[in-house]
Amino acid sequence: MKYLILIYNNPSSREVWNRLSADERASGLAAYAALNEELERSGELIVTEASRTRR
C-alpha cells in the first residue's frame, strides 16, 4: 500500500510561520527533515519533491 503526503501552505499558515522565532522555525524544519530521513531509512520514501509558486 502506498500513501501520499502533501504539505500545503496558505496565507494564514505563512503568517503563523512568520511569527515564529528562529529557534521555533529551526525545530519545525528539523522535525520535517527527521521524518524524511526516517522514511528514507525504512525504504518507505519513494520520492520527494518541492514545488514553489511565487505570487
N, CA, C and O atoms as CSV, one atom per row, in Angstrom:
chain,resi,resn,atom,element,x,y,z
A,1,MET,N,N,0.841,-1.159,0.000
A,1,MET,CA,C,0.000,0.000,0.000
A,1,MET,C,C,0.895,1.235,0.000
A,1,MET,O,O,1.893,1.284,0.720
A,2,LYS,N,N,0.544,2.215,-0.796
A,2,LYS,CA,C,1.307,3.456,-0.860
A,2,LYS,C,C,0.440,4.611,-0.400
A,2,LYS,O,O,-0.774,4.620,-0.603
A,3,TYR,N,N,1.087,5.588,0.227
A,3,TYR,CA,C,0.402,6.783,0.696
A,3,TYR,C,C,1.084,7.997,0.114
A,3,TYR,O,O,2.268,7.960,-0.221
A,4,LEU,N,N,0.340,9.059,-0.003
A,4,LEU,CA,C,0.856,10.317,-0.500
A,4,LEU,C,C,0.699,11.349,0.602
A,4,LEU,O,O,-0.388,11.524,1.152
A,5,ILE,N,N,1.787,12.029,0.917
A,5,ILE,CA,C,1.735,13.100,1.910
A,5,ILE,C,C,1.915,14.416,1.165
A,5,ILE,O,O,2.932,14.635,0.507
A,6,LEU,N,N,0.938,15.272,1.274
A,6,LEU,CA,C,1.007,16.596,0.659
A,6,LEU,C,C,1.052,17.641,1.761
A,6,LEU,O,O,0.274,17.593,2.714
A,7,ILE,N,N,1.954,18.565,1.621
A,7,ILE,CA,C,2.053,19.653,2.595
A,7,ILE,C,C,1.820,20.957,1.836
A,7,ILE,O,O,2.590,21.326,0.950
A,8,TYR,N,N,0.767,21.627,2.194
A,8,TYR,CA,C,0.416,22.886,1.552
A,8,TYR,C,C,0.622,24.021,2.541
A,8,TYR,O,O,0.563,23.832,3.756
A,9,ASN,N,N,0.860,25.190,1.998
A,9,ASN,CA,C,0.805,26.362,2.862
A,9,ASN,C,C,-0.161,27.347,2.235
A,9,ASN,O,O,-0.435,27.305,1.036
A,10,ASN,N,N,-0.648,28.197,3.040
A,10,ASN,CA,C,-1.586,29.210,2.588
A,10,ASN,C,C,-1.253,30.504,3.309
A,10,ASN,O,O,-0.399,30.498,4.196
A,11,PRO,N,N,-1.888,31.603,2.968
A,11,PRO,CA,C,-1.540,32.869,3.618
A,11,PRO,C,C,-1.643,32.829,5.143
A,11,PRO,O,O,-0.817,33.429,5.831
A,12,SER,N,N,-2.635,32.138,5.672
A,12,SER,CA,C,-2.790,32.068,7.135
A,12,SER,C,C,-1.639,31.307,7.778
A,12,SER,O,O,-1.084,31.746,8.785
A,13,SER,N,N,-1.280,30.157,7.190
A,13,SER,CA,C,-0.174,29.391,7.769
A,13,SER,C,C,1.146,30.122,7.583
A,13,SER,O,O,2.032,30.025,8.433
A,14,ARG,N,N,1.289,30.847,6.492
A,14,ARG,CA,C,2.508,31.630,6.269
A,14,ARG,C,C,2.638,32.724,7.333
A,14,ARG,O,O,3.744,33.001,7.796
A,15,GLU,N,N,1.528,33.344,7.723
A,15,GLU,CA,C,1.554,34.360,8.781
A,15,GLU,C,C,2.017,33.754,10.099
A,15,GLU,O,O,2.821,34.352,10.815
A,16,VAL,N,N,1.508,32.568,10.419
A,16,VAL,CA,C,1.917,31.886,11.650
A,16,VAL,C,C,3.412,31.584,11.592
A,16,VAL,O,O,4.133,31.840,12.557
A,17,TRP,N,N,3.886,31.040,10.465
A,17,TRP,CA,C,5.314,30.719,10.292
A,17,TRP,C,C,6.164,31.974,10.487
A,17,TRP,O,O,7.202,31.929,11.148
A,18,ASN,N,N,5.726,33.081,9.917
A,18,ASN,CA,C,6.495,34.330,10.008
A,18,ASN,C,C,6.566,34.870,11.431
A,18,ASN,O,O,7.489,35.614,11.760
A,19,ARG,N,N,5.612,34.509,12.273
A,19,ARG,CA,C,5.631,34.966,13.677
A,19,ARG,C,C,6.492,34.082,14.572
A,19,ARG,O,O,6.790,34.458,15.706
A,20,LEU,N,N,6.893,32.922,14.081
A,20,LEU,CA,C,7.719,32.024,14.898
A,20,LEU,C,C,9.128,32.595,15.056
A,20,LEU,O,O,9.637,33.304,14.188
A,21,SER,N,N,9.728,32.267,16.173
A,21,SER,CA,C,11.119,32.664,16.390
A,21,SER,C,C,12.025,31.795,15.521
A,21,SER,O,O,11.601,30.765,14.997
A,22,ALA,N,N,13.256,32.218,15.378
A,22,ALA,CA,C,14.228,31.443,14.597
A,22,ALA,C,C,14.390,30.040,15.180
A,22,ALA,O,O,14.514,29.068,14.435
A,23,ASP,N,N,14.389,29.934,16.503
A,23,ASP,CA,C,14.517,28.618,17.148
A,23,ASP,C,C,13.302,27.731,16.858
A,23,ASP,O,O,13.455,26.534,16.615
A,24,GLU,N,N,12.100,28.311,16.883
A,24,GLU,CA,C,10.886,27.542,16.596
A,24,GLU,C,C,10.876,27.061,15.141
A,24,GLU,O,O,10.488,25.929,14.851
A,25,ARG,N,N,11.307,27.938,14.239
A,25,ARG,CA,C,11.376,27.535,12.829
A,25,ARG,C,C,12.393,26.406,12.646
A,25,ARG,O,O,12.126,25.429,11.946
A,26,ALA,N,N,13.547,26.547,13.273
A,26,ALA,CA,C,14.587,25.515,13.161
A,26,ALA,C,C,14.066,24.179,13.691
A,26,ALA,O,O,14.334,23.129,13.108
A,27,SER,N,N,13.329,24.219,14.785
A,27,SER,CA,C,12.767,23.000,15.370
A,27,SER,C,C,11.769,22.352,14.408
A,27,SER,O,O,11.781,21.135,14.229
A,28,GLY,N,N,10.915,23.153,13.798
A,28,GLY,CA,C,9.943,22.637,12.841
A,28,GLY,C,C,10.610,22.019,11.622
A,28,GLY,O,O,10.209,20.949,11.164
A,29,LEU,N,N,11.621,22.690,11.101
A,29,LEU,CA,C,12.335,22.164,9.940
A,29,LEU,C,C,13.107,20.889,10.284
A,29,LEU,O,O,13.221,19.979,9.462
A,30,ALA,N,N,13.634,20.835,11.506
A,30,ALA,CA,C,14.360,19.637,11.941
A,30,ALA,C,C,13.403,18.444,12.038
A,30,ALA,O,O,13.766,17.328,11.668
A,31,ALA,N,N,12.197,18.674,12.527
A,31,ALA,CA,C,11.209,17.591,12.619
A,31,ALA,C,C,10.835,17.087,11.227
A,31,ALA,O,O,10.692,15.883,11.014
A,32,TYR,N,N,10.681,18.001,10.293
A,32,TYR,CA,C,10.365,17.629,8.910
A,32,TYR,C,C,11.512,16.825,8.292
A,32,TYR,O,O,11.279,15.814,7.630
A,33,ALA,N,N,12.742,17.274,8.508
A,33,ALA,CA,C,13.911,16.558,7.984
A,33,ALA,C,C,14.018,15.170,8.612
A,33,ALA,O,O,14.363,14.206,7.928
A,34,ALA,N,N,13.726,15.062,9.904
A,34,ALA,CA,C,13.789,13.771,10.595
A,34,ALA,C,C,12.761,12.802,10.017
A,34,ALA,O,O,13.046,11.614,9.862
A,35,LEU,N,N,11.572,13.302,9.701
A,35,LEU,CA,C,10.550,12.451,9.087
A,35,LEU,C,C,11.040,11.925,7.741
A,35,LEU,O,O,10.920,10.734,7.455
A,36,ASN,N,N,11.592,12.815,6.916
A,36,ASN,CA,C,12.119,12.377,5.616
A,36,ASN,C,C,13.214,11.329,5.784
A,36,ASN,O,O,13.238,10.334,5.059
A,37,GLU,N,N,14.115,11.545,6.731
A,37,GLU,CA,C,15.208,10.597,6.962
A,37,GLU,C,C,14.676,9.245,7.428
A,37,GLU,O,O,15.144,8.199,6.979
A,38,GLU,N,N,13.703,9.271,8.323
A,38,GLU,CA,C,13.123,8.017,8.824
A,38,GLU,C,C,12.443,7.240,7.695
A,38,GLU,O,O,12.609,6.025,7.583
A,39,LEU,N,N,11.681,7.941,6.867
A,39,LEU,CA,C,11.001,7.276,5.760
A,39,LEU,C,C,11.999,6.738,4.736
A,39,LEU,O,O,11.783,5.674,4.156
A,40,GLU,N,N,13.084,7.469,4.516
A,40,GLU,CA,C,14.101,7.008,3.576
A,40,GLU,C,C,14.818,5.764,4.106
A,40,GLU,O,O,15.016,4.799,3.367
A,41,ARG,N,N,15.207,5.784,5.386
A,41,ARG,CA,C,15.891,4.635,6.000
A,41,ARG,C,C,15.038,3.381,5.959
A,41,ARG,O,O,15.551,2.280,5.755
A,42,SER,N,N,13.736,3.545,6.153
A,42,SER,CA,C,12.845,2.384,6.191
A,42,SER,C,C,12.507,1.860,4.800
A,42,SER,O,O,11.915,0.789,4.662
A,43,GLY,N,N,12.883,2.617,3.769
A,43,GLY,CA,C,12.553,2.215,2.408
A,43,GLY,C,C,11.160,2.627,1.980
A,43,GLY,O,O,10.717,2.286,0.883
A,44,GLU,N,N,10.465,3.360,2.841
A,44,GLU,CA,C,9.096,3.775,2.526
A,44,GLU,C,C,9.040,5.013,1.637
A,44,GLU,O,O,8.053,5.227,0.933
A,45,LEU,N,N,10.075,5.813,1.665
A,45,LEU,CA,C,10.095,7.030,0.863
A,45,LEU,C,C,10.444,6.682,-0.574
A,45,LEU,O,O,11.507,6.127,-0.850
A,46,ILE,N,N,9.551,7.007,-1.470
A,46,ILE,CA,C,9.767,6.715,-2.886
A,46,ILE,C,C,10.330,7.950,-3.587
A,46,ILE,O,O,11.306,7.855,-4.330
A,47,VAL,N,N,9.727,9.078,-3.355
A,47,VAL,CA,C,10.192,10.311,-3.991
A,47,VAL,C,C,9.755,11.500,-3.136
A,47,VAL,O,O,8.730,11.449,-2.456
A,48,THR,N,N,10.536,12.549,-3.182
A,48,THR,CA,C,10.177,13.795,-2.528
A,48,THR,C,C,10.456,14.917,-3.511
A,48,THR,O,O,11.447,14.891,-4.240
A,49,GLU,N,N,9.588,15.880,-3.521
A,49,GLU,CA,C,9.727,16.973,-4.481
A,49,GLU,C,C,9.116,18.231,-3.891
A,49,GLU,O,O,8.065,18.183,-3.252
A,50,ALA,N,N,9.771,19.338,-4.107
A,50,ALA,CA,C,9.257,20.622,-3.651
A,50,ALA,C,C,8.850,21.453,-4.865
A,50,ALA,O,O,9.548,21.486,-5.878
A,51,SER,N,N,7.761,22.091,-4.745
A,51,SER,CA,C,7.289,22.989,-5.792
A,51,SER,C,C,7.069,24.350,-5.160
A,51,SER,O,O,6.370,24.469,-4.153
A,52,ARG,N,N,7.649,25.346,-5.733
A,52,ARG,CA,C,7.490,26.704,-5.194
A,52,ARG,C,C,6.725,27.548,-6.185
A,52,ARG,O,O,7.115,27.677,-7.346
A,53,THR,N,N,5.648,28.114,-5.724
A,53,THR,CA,C,4.855,29.002,-6.540
A,53,THR,C,C,5.022,30.416,-6.007
A,53,THR,O,O,4.754,30.683,-4.835
A,54,ARG,N,N,5.449,31.284,-6.839
A,54,ARG,CA,C,5.632,32.695,-6.450
A,54,ARG,C,C,4.393,33.474,-6.849
A,54,ARG,O,O,3.850,33.295,-7.940
A,55,ARG,N,N,3.962,34.330,-5.960
A,55,ARG,CA,C,2.811,35.199,-6.266
A,55,ARG,C,C,3.222,36.637,-6.193
A,55,ARG,O,O,2.400,37.526,-6.417
